[in-house]
Amino acid sequence: MSKYQIAKAVQKELEILNRRIDQKILRGLSYIVEARRHKMLLAQLNRLHRHHSTGFLSRISSVFSFS
C-alpha cells in the first residue's frame, strides 16, 4: 500500500470511530477504548503527513505563514 492509500484508510477509520464515539456520548456510555484508538490513529496520520513536508523550505514557510 502506498502512503496515500494508508492515509485514506486511516481517515476512513477515524470517521467511523468518530461516529461510534458520538453515539456512545449521546447514550452516556464510556468511550475510553475508542478514545485511545482515536489518539493512536491521529498520531499515525500525523506521522504520514509529516514525511511529506520535511524539507527545510517547507518548515521555514510553515513557521512564517500568517494564515
Secondary structure as GFF3:
##gff-version 3
##sequence-region A 1 67
A	DSSP	alpha_helix	3	27	.	.	.	ID=ss1
A	DSSP	alpha_helix	32	50	.	.	.	ID=ss2
A	DSSP	three_ten_helix	51	53	.	.	.	ID=ss3
A	DSSP	alpha_helix	56	63	.	.	.	ID=ss4
###
